[in-house]
Amino acid sequence: MKEGPMILEALAPNVPVHVTYSWLAMAILIGLSLAARFNLKKEAPTGVQNLLETVVSALENFVVDIMGPEGRHYLSLVGSLFLFILVCNLQGLIPGFDSPTANINTTLALALVSFFATHYIGIKRHNIGYIKHFMGPMWGLAPLMLPIELISHFARVMSLTFRLFGNMVAKHKLLLVLALLAPYIAPVPILGLGLLVAFVQAGVFTLLTMLYLSGSIEEAHLGGDHH
């Protein structure tokens, strides 16, 4: 956990701890992907390929349930965010390892990826018509709604950043306190709680990203506009 000595800190003493463990998370995911890629089997997949196919299938169903069939176009973005955040979260459960998502710099970077991807996709889909998403339900309200909508969209960055960061820091502190109070009784329930929080927070972040994406690709209607 974060409060213990960092194993990778000695290997890269001049690099911030959250950066080295972010690299480790990326290396784990890339390594699993390459292992599956070089051992592809069309029939009866086994090992890493079977694991990754199960994970990707579950993620695809999750995305389609939230965004509809069109969500498959964004599976790579959503799936990458979920898996990266999940691996980062889980690292904090290993003694001597750190959770990069317990550092605000990591969560801010992830929030910015979600923010810019959402608006890039919206602009790509609607071109200049994307501005209608910020104008409210009728043209008469546009001068009032535009600044409100802009503030609301920028606030999403802070919301995503602090939600993930706050929950991961709180999880670390809670697990540490419980481990100190009951070191011989609590380890298994503590790890179970840590696993639950890791999956839930990864799911919440990607769920919100999907909702933002859904909003950016849907048609916006201003009083009398029909498409």
C-alpha positions as protocol buffer text, in pm:
chain_id: "A"
residue {
  index: 1
  type: MET
  ca { x: 0 y: 0 z: 0 }
}
residue {
  index: 2
  type: LYS
  ca { x: 102 y: 359 z: -44 }
}
residue {
  index: 3
  type: GLU
  ca { x: 212 y: 412 z: 314 }
}
residue {
  index: 4
  type: GLY
  ca { x: 478 y: 139 z: 289 }
}
residue {
  index: 5
  type: PRO
  ca { x: 814 y: 154 z: 112 }
}
residue {
  index: 6
  type: MET
  ca { x: 777 y: 180 z: -265 }
}
residue {
  index: 7
  type: ILE
  ca { x: 941 y: -108 z: -455 }
}
residue {
  index: 8
  type: LEU
  ca { x: 978 y: 77 z: -786 }
}
residue {
  index: 9
  type: GLU
  ca { x: 1097 y: 398 z: -623 }
}
residue {
  index: 10
  type: ALA
  ca { x: 1451 y: 257 z: -597 }
}
residue {
  index: 11
  type: LEU
  ca { x: 1453 y: 172 z: -968 }
}
residue {
  index: 12
  type: ALA
  ca { x: 1356 y: 524 z: -1078 }
}
residue {
  index: 13
  type: PRO
  ca { x: 1439 y: 757 z: -786 }
}
residue {
  index: 14
  type: ASN
  ca { x: 1409 y: 1073 z: -996 }
}
residue {
  index: 15
  type: VAL
  ca { x: 1064 y: 991 z: -1133 }
}
residue {
  index: 16
  type: PRO
  ca { x: 748 y: 1063 z: -929 }
}
residue {
  index: 17
  type: VAL
  ca { x: 608 y: 746 z: -774 }
}
residue {
  index: 18
  type: HIS
  ca { x: 265 y: 782 z: -939 }
}
residue {
  index: 19
  type: VAL
  ca { x: 436 y: 804 z: -1280 }
}
residue {
  index: 20
  type: THR
  ca { x: 638 y: 486 z: -1235 }
}
residue {
  index: 21
  type: TYR
  ca { x: 333 y: 291 z: -1124 }
}
residue {
  index: 22
  type: SER
  ca { x: 133 y: 434 z: -1415 }
}
residue {
  index: 23
  type: TRP
  ca { x: 405 y: 298 z: -1643 }
}
residue {
  index: 24
  type: LEU
  ca { x: 376 y: -36 z: -1466 }
}
residue {
  index: 25
  type: ALA
  ca { x: -1 y: -42 z: -1525 }
}
residue {
  index: 26
  type: MET
  ca { x: 54 y: 32 z: -1894 }
}
residue {
  index: 27
  type: ALA
  ca { x: 324 y: -236 z: -1916 }
}
residue {
  index: 28
  type: ILE
  ca { x: 90 y: -494 z: -1760 }
}
residue {
  index: 29
  type: LEU
  ca { x: -190 y: -417 z: -2006 }
}
residue {
  index: 30
  type: ILE
  ca { x: 41 y: -405 z: -2308 }
}
residue {
  index: 31
  type: GLY
  ca { x: 209 y: -728 z: -2199 }
}
residue {
  index: 32
  type: LEU
  ca { x: -123 y: -910 z: -2164 }
}
residue {
  index: 33
  type: SER
  ca { x: -237 y: -780 z: -2504 }
}
residue {
  index: 34
  type: LEU
  ca { x: 84 y: -895 z: -2675 }
}
residue {
  index: 35
  type: ALA
  ca { x: 67 y: -1233 z: -2503 }
}
residue {
  index: 36
  type: ALA
  ca { x: -285 y: -1282 z: -2634 }
}
residue {
  index: 37
  type: ARG
  ca { x: -191 y: -1150 z: -2979 }
}
residue {
  index: 38
  type: PHE
  ca { x: 93 y: -1396 z: -3030 }
}
residue {
  index: 39
  type: ASN
  ca { x: -108 y: -1693 z: -2905 }
}
residue {
  index: 40
  type: LEU
  ca { x: -433 y: -1642 z: -3094 }
}
residue {
  index: 41
  type: LYS
  ca { x: -652 y: -1947 z: -3143 }
}
residue {
  index: 42
  type: LYS
  ca { x: -967 y: -1940 z: -3351 }
}
residue {
  index: 43
  type: GLU
  ca { x: -1119 y: -2233 z: -3165 }
}
residue {
  index: 44
  type: ALA
  ca { x: -1121 y: -2309 z: -2793 }
}
residue {
  index: 45
  type: PRO
  ca { x: -906 y: -2018 z: -2677 }
}
residue {
  index: 46
  type: THR
  ca { x: -716 y: -2072 z: -2354 }
}
residue {
  index: 47
  type: GLY
  ca { x: -507 y: -1880 z: -2106 }
}
residue {
  index: 48
  type: VAL
  ca { x: -460 y: -1506 z: -2158 }
}
residue {
  index: 49
  type: GLN
  ca { x: -664 y: -1502 z: -2478 }
}
residue {
  index: 50
  type: ASN
  ca { x: -962 y: -1656 z: -2301 }
}
residue {
  index: 51
  type: LEU
  ca { x: -930 y: -1406 z: -2014 }
}
residue {
  index: 52
  type: LEU
  ca { x: -907 y: -1104 z: -2242 }
}
residue {
  index: 53
  type: GLU
  ca { x: -1191 y: -1220 z: -2467 }
}
residue {
  index: 54
  type: THR
  ca { x: -1411 y: -1254 z: -2157 }
}
residue {
  index: 55
  type: VAL
  ca { x: -1312 y: -908 z: -2036 }
}
residue {
  index: 56
  type: VAL
  ca { x: -1364 y: -742 z: -2375 }
}
residue {
  index: 57
  type: SER
  ca { x: -1700 y: -915 z: -2420 }
}
residue {
  index: 58
  type: ALA
  ca { x: -1816 y: -795 z: -2078 }
}
residue {
  index: 59
  type: LEU
  ca { x: -1700 y: -441 z: -2154 }
}
residue {
  index: 60
  type: GLU
  ca { x: -1876 y: -447 z: -2491 }
}
residue {
  index: 61
  type: ASN
  ca { x: -2204 y: -553 z: -2329 }
}
residue {
  index: 62
  type: PHE
  ca { x: -2160 y: -279 z: -2067 }
}
residue {
  index: 63
  type: VAL
  ca { x: -2102 y: -13 z: -2332 }
}
residue {
  index: 64
  type: VAL
  ca { x: -2395 y: -128 z: -2548 }
}
residue {
  index: 65
  type: ASP
  ca { x: -2629 y: -135 z: -2248 }
}
residue {
  index: 66
  type: ILE
  ca { x: -2545 y: 228 z: -2169 }
}
residue {
  index: 67
  type: MET
  ca { x: -2488 y: 382 z: -2513 }
}
residue {
  index: 68
  type: GLY
  ca { x: -2675 y: 150 z: -2746 }
}
residue {
  index: 69
  type: PRO
  ca { x: -2524 y: -35 z: -3047 }
}
residue {
  index: 70
  type: GLU
  ca { x: -2342 y: 281 z: -3156 }
}
residue {
  index: 71
  type: GLY
  ca { x: -2136 y: 260 z: -2839 }
}
residue {
  index: 72
  type: ARG
  ca { x: -1926 y: -15 z: -3000 }
}
residue {
  index: 73
  type: HIS
  ca { x: -1745 y: 260 z: -3194 }
}
residue {
  index: 74
  type: TYR
  ca { x: -1611 y: 391 z: -2862 }
}
residue {
  index: 75
  type: LEU
  ca { x: -1531 y: 58 z: -2698 }
}
residue {
  index: 76
  type: SER
  ca { x: -1156 y: 107 z: -2739 }
}
residue {
  index: 77
  type: LEU
  ca { x: -1167 y: 442 z: -2555 }
}
residue {
  index: 78
  type: VAL
  ca { x: -1401 y: 331 z: -2279 }
}
residue {
  index: 79
  type: GLY
  ca { x: -1236 y: -8 z: -2239 }
}
residue {
  index: 80
  type: SER
  ca { x: -888 y: 143 z: -2219 }
}
residue {
  index: 81
  type: LEU
  ca { x: -997 y: 388 z: -1950 }
}
residue {
  index: 82
  type: PHE
  ca { x: -1166 y: 116 z: -1747 }
}
residue {
  index: 83
  type: LEU
  ca { x: -879 y: -132 z: -1761 }
}
residue {
  index: 84
  type: PHE
  ca { x: -610 y: 128 z: -1693 }
}
residue {
  index: 85
  type: ILE
  ca { x: -797 y: 272 z: -1395 }
}
residue {
  index: 86
  type: LEU
  ca { x: -874 y: -76 z: -1263 }
}
residue {
  index: 87
  type: VAL
  ca { x: -512 y: -192 z: -1280 }
}
residue {
  index: 88
  type: CYS
  ca { x: -397 y: 133 z: -1117 }
}
residue {
  index: 89
  type: ASN
  ca { x: -652 y: 88 z: -840 }
}
residue {
  index: 90
  type: LEU
  ca { x: -557 y: -275 z: -778 }
}
residue {
  index: 91
  type: GLN
  ca { x: -187 y: -194 z: -750 }
}
residue {
  index: 92
  type: GLY
  ca { x: -258 y: -11 z: -425 }
}
residue {
  index: 93
  type: LEU
  ca { x: -366 y: -340 z: -264 }
}
residue {
  index: 94
  type: ILE
  ca { x: -19 y: -495 z: -304 }
}
residue {
  index: 95
  type: PRO
  ca { x: 227 y: -423 z: -23 }
}
residue {
  index: 96
  type: GLY
  ca { x: 512 y: -207 z: -149 }
}
residue {
  index: 97
  type: PHE
  ca { x: 310 y: -86 z: -447 }
}
residue {
  index: 98
  type: ASP
  ca { x: 129 y: 241 z: -507 }
}
residue {
  index: 99
  type: SER
  ca { x: -203 y: 325 z: -669 }
}
residue {
  index: 100
  type: PRO
  ca { x: -145 y: 602 z: -927 }
}
residue {
  index: 101
  type: THR
  ca { x: -511 y: 697 z: -904 }
}
residue {
  index: 102
  type: ALA
  ca { x: -453 y: 805 z: -545 }
}
residue {
  index: 103
  type: ASN
  ca { x: -254 y: 1095 z: -692 }
}
residue {
  index: 104
  type: ILE
  ca { x: -449 y: 1393 z: -822 }
}
residue {
  index: 105
  type: ASN
  ca { x: -216 y: 1437 z: -1120 }
}
residue {
  index: 106
  type: THR
  ca { x: -316 y: 1097 z: -1256 }
}
residue {
  index: 107
  type: THR
  ca { x: -688 y: 1146 z: -1205 }
}
residue {
  index: 108
  type: LEU
  ca { x: -671 y: 1494 z: -1362 }
}
residue {
  index: 109
  type: ALA
  ca { x: -497 y: 1351 z: -1668 }
}
residue {
  index: 110
  type: LEU
  ca { x: -766 y: 1083 z: -1700 }
}
residue {
  index: 111
  type: ALA
  ca { x: -1042 y: 1343 z: -1659 }
}
residue {
  index: 112
  type: LEU
  ca { x: -887 y: 1556 z: -1934 }
}
residue {
  index: 113
  type: VAL
  ca { x: -876 y: 1255 z: -2166 }
}
residue {
  index: 114
  type: SER
  ca { x: -1247 y: 1200 z: -2103 }
}
residue {
  index: 115
  type: PHE
  ca { x: -1325 y: 1571 z: -2147 }
}
residue {
  index: 116
  type: PHE
  ca { x: -1136 y: 1628 z: -2472 }
}
residue {
  index: 117
  type: ALA
  ca { x: -1246 y: 1295 z: -2622 }
}
residue {
  index: 118
  type: THR
  ca { x: -1610 y: 1380 z: -2551 }
}
residue {
  index: 119
  type: HIS
  ca { x: -1596 y: 1717 z: -2723 }
}
residue {
  index: 120
  type: TYR
  ca { x: -1374 y: 1599 z: -3007 }
}
residue {
  index: 121
  type: ILE
  ca { x: -1625 y: 1327 z: -3089 }
}
residue {
  index: 122
  type: GLY
  ca { x: -1913 y: 1574 z: -3057 }
}
residue {
  index: 123
  type: ILE
  ca { x: -1750 y: 1823 z: -3296 }
}
residue {
  index: 124
  type: LYS
  ca { x: -1656 y: 1547 z: -3538 }
}
residue {
  index: 125
  type: ARG
  ca { x: -2015 y: 1423 z: -3539 }
}
residue {
  index: 126
  type: HIS
  ca { x: -2202 y: 1755 z: -3562 }
}
residue {
  index: 127
  type: ASN
  ca { x: -1941 y: 2003 z: -3692 }
}
residue {
  index: 128
  type: ILE
  ca { x: -2050 y: 2360 z: -3614 }
}
residue {
  index: 129
  type: GLY
  ca { x: -2393 y: 2229 z: -3511 }
}
residue {
  index: 130
  type: TYR
  ca { x: -2235 y: 2098 z: -3192 }
}
residue {
  index: 131
  type: ILE
  ca { x: -2275 y: 2446 z: -3045 }
}
residue {
  index: 132
  type: LYS
  ca { x: -2645 y: 2370 z: -3012 }
}
residue {
  index: 133
  type: HIS
  ca { x: -2565 y: 2141 z: -2720 }
}
residue {
  index: 134
  type: PHE
  ca { x: -2476 y: 2452 z: -2520 }
}
residue {
  index: 135
  type: MET
  ca { x: -2773 y: 2668 z: -2619 }
}
residue {
  index: 136
  type: GLY
  ca { x: -3056 y: 2518 z: -2417 }
}
residue {
  index: 137
  type: PRO
  ca { x: -3400 y: 2416 z: -2547 }
}
residue {
  index: 138
  type: MET
  ca { x: -3478 y: 2741 z: -2736 }
}
residue {
  index: 139
  type: TRP
  ca { x: -3290 y: 3024 z: -2902 }
}
residue {
  index: 140
  type: GLY
  ca { x: -3434 y: 3282 z: -2664 }
}
residue {
  index: 141
  type: LEU
  ca { x: -3256 y: 3118 z: -2371 }
}
residue {
  index: 142
  type: ALA
  ca { x: -2925 y: 3076 z: -2553 }
}
residue {
  index: 143
  type: PRO
  ca { x: -2750 y: 3385 z: -2403 }
}
residue {
  index: 144
  type: LEU
  ca { x: -2832 y: 3257 z: -2054 }
}
residue {
  index: 145
  type: MET
  ca { x: -2772 y: 2887 z: -2116 }
}
residue {
  index: 146
  type: LEU
  ca { x: -2440 y: 2918 z: -2301 }
}
residue {
  index: 147
  type: PRO
  ca { x: -2229 y: 3029 z: -2001 }
}
residue {
  index: 148
  type: ILE
  ca { x: -2414 y: 2791 z: -1770 }
}
residue {
  index: 149
  type: GLU
  ca { x: -2351 y: 2495 z: -2002 }
}
residue {
  index: 150
  type: LEU
  ca { x: -1986 y: 2590 z: -2051 }
}
residue {
  index: 151
  type: ILE
  ca { x: -1931 y: 2606 z: -1675 }
}
residue {
  index: 152
  type: SER
  ca { x: -2115 y: 2275 z: -1634 }
}
residue {
  index: 153
  type: HIS
  ca { x: -1895 y: 2102 z: -1891 }
}
residue {
  index: 154
  type: PHE
  ca { x: -1571 y: 2236 z: -1745 }
}
residue {
  index: 155
  type: ALA
  ca { x: -1692 y: 2131 z: -1399 }
}
residue {
  index: 156
  type: ARG
  ca { x: -1700 y: 1772 z: -1525 }
}
residue {
  index: 157
  type: VAL
  ca { x: -1320 y: 1772 z: -1523 }
}
residue {
  index: 158
  type: MET
  ca { x: -1310 y: 1864 z: -1156 }
}
residue {
  index: 159
  type: SER
  ca { x: -1587 y: 1619 z: -1074 }
}
residue {
  index: 160
  type: LEU
  ca { x: -1414 y: 1323 z: -1242 }
}
residue {
  index: 161
  type: THR
  ca { x: -1077 y: 1424 z: -1096 }
}
residue {
  index: 162
  type: PHE
  ca { x: -1178 y: 1461 z: -733 }
}
residue {
  index: 163
  type: ARG
  ca { x: -1429 y: 1174 z: -728 }
}
residue {
  index: 164
  type: LEU
  ca { x: -1171 y: 913 z: -827 }
}
residue {
  index: 165
  type: PHE
  ca { x: -885 y: 1075 z: -632 }
}
residue {
  index: 166
  type: GLY
  ca { x: -1091 y: 1122 z: -315 }
}
residue {
  index: 167
  type: ASN
  ca { x: -1230 y: 771 z: -312 }
}
residue {
  index: 168
  type: MET
  ca { x: -892 y: 607 z: -371 }
}
residue {
  index: 169
  type: VAL
  ca { x: -721 y: 812 z: -99 }
}
residue {
  index: 170
  type: ALA
  ca { x: -1008 y: 739 z: 141 }
}
residue {
  index: 171
  type: LYS
  ca { x: -981 y: 367 z: 58 }
}
residue {
  index: 172
  type: HIS
  ca { x: -608 y: 364 z: 137 }
}
residue {
  index: 173
  type: LYS
  ca { x: -656 y: 543 z: 468 }
}
residue {
  index: 174
  type: LEU
  ca { x: -946 y: 320 z: 569 }
}
residue {
  index: 175
  type: LEU
  ca { x: -761 y: 1 z: 483 }
}
residue {
  index: 176
  type: LEU
  ca { x: -455 y: 120 z: 673 }
}
residue {
  index: 177
  type: VAL
  ca { x: -658 y: 202 z: 985 }
}
residue {
  index: 178
  type: LEU
  ca { x: -840 y: -131 z: 975 }
}
residue {
  index: 179
  type: ALA
  ca { x: -513 y: -319 z: 925 }
}
residue {
  index: 180
  type: LEU
  ca { x: -361 y: -144 z: 1229 }
}
residue {
  index: 181
  type: LEU
  ca { x: -665 y: -208 z: 1448 }
}
residue {
  index: 182
  type: ALA
  ca { x: -709 y: -574 z: 1359 }
}
residue {
  index: 183
  type: PRO
  ca { x: -398 y: -699 z: 1176 }
}
residue {
  index: 184
  type: TYR
  ca { x: -478 y: -1069 z: 1233 }
}
residue {
  index: 185
  type: ILE
  ca { x: -854 y: -1058 z: 1178 }
}
residue {
  index: 186
  type: ALA
  ca { x: -919 y: -798 z: 913 }
}
residue {
  index: 187
  type: PRO
  ca { x: -681 y: -876 z: 617 }
}
residue {
  index: 188
  type: VAL
  ca { x: -928 y: -1082 z: 412 }
}
residue {
  index: 189
  type: PRO
  ca { x: -1230 y: -848 z: 459 }
}
residue {
  index: 190
  type: ILE
  ca { x: -997 y: -552 z: 399 }
}
residue {
  index: 191
  type: LEU
  ca { x: -877 y: -696 z: 68 }
}
residue {
  index: 192
  type: GLY
  ca { x: -1237 y: -773 z: -28 }
}
residue {
  index: 193
  type: LEU
  ca { x: -1336 y: -414 z: 42 }
}
residue {
  index: 194
  type: GLY
  ca { x: -1035 y: -289 z: -153 }
}
residue {
  index: 195
  type: LEU
  ca { x: -1126 y: -503 z: -453 }
}
residue {
  index: 196
  type: LEU
  ca { x: -1485 y: -377 z: -443 }
}
residue {
  index: 197
  type: VAL
  ca { x: -1376 y: -13 z: -430 }
}
residue {
  index: 198
  type: ALA
  ca { x: -1125 y: -66 z: -713 }
}
residue {
  index: 199
  type: PHE
  ca { x: -1389 y: -210 z: -947 }
}
residue {
  index: 200
  type: VAL
  ca { x: -1663 y: 33 z: -847 }
}
residue {
  index: 201
  type: GLN
  ca { x: -1449 y: 343 z: -896 }
}
residue {
  index: 202
  type: ALA
  ca { x: -1322 y: 224 z: -1234 }
}
residue {
  index: 203
  type: GLY
  ca { x: -1682 y: 152 z: -1334 }
}
residue {
  index: 204
  type: VAL
  ca { x: -1813 y: 489 z: -1213 }
}
residue {
  index: 205
  type: PHE
  ca { x: -1547 y: 684 z: -1405 }
}
residue {
  index: 206
  type: THR
  ca { x: -1612 y: 498 z: -1730 }
}
residue {
  index: 207
  type: LEU
  ca { x: -1989 y: 511 z: -1680 }
}
residue {
  index: 208
  type: LEU
  ca { x: -1979 y: 890 z: -1651 }
}
residue {
  index: 209
  type: THR
  ca { x: -1754 y: 907 z: -1956 }
}
residue {
  index: 210
  type: MET
  ca { x: -2008 y: 702 z: -2152 }
}
residue {
  index: 211
  type: LEU
  ca { x: -2291 y: 930 z: -2043 }
}
residue {
  index: 212
  type: TYR
  ca { x: -2093 y: 1234 z: -2155 }
}
residue {
  index: 213
  type: LEU
  ca { x: -2018 y: 1065 z: -2487 }
}
residue {
  index: 214
  type: SER
  ca { x: -2384 y: 977 z: -2535 }
}
residue {
  index: 215
  type: GLY
  ca { x: -2478 y: 1340 z: -2478 }
}
residue {
  index: 216
  type: SER
  ca { x: -2220 y: 1464 z: -2728 }
}
residue {
  index: 217
  type: ILE
  ca { x: -2328 y: 1235 z: -3013 }
}
residue {
  index: 218
  type: GLU
  ca { x: -2704 y: 1279 z: -2978 }
}
residue {
  index: 219
  type: GLU
  ca { x: -2883 y: 1543 z: -3183 }
}
residue {
  index: 220
  type: ALA
  ca { x: -2953 y: 1873 z: -3010 }
}
residue {
  index: 221
  type: HIS
  ca { x: -3290 y: 2037 z: -3084 }
}
residue {
  index: 222
  type: LEU
  ca { x: -3342 y: 2407 z: -3048 }
}
residue {
  index: 223
  type: GLY
  ca { x: -3695 y: 2547 z: -3064 }
}
residue {
  index: 224
  type: GLY
  ca { x: -3837 y: 2439 z: -3395 }
}
residue {
  index: 225
  type: ASP
  ca { x: -3527 y: 2257 z: -3521 }
}
residue {
  index: 226
  type: HIS
  ca { x: -3594 y: 1910 z: -3654 }
}
residue {
  index: 227
  type: HIS
  ca { x: -3349 y: 1660 z: -3800 }
}
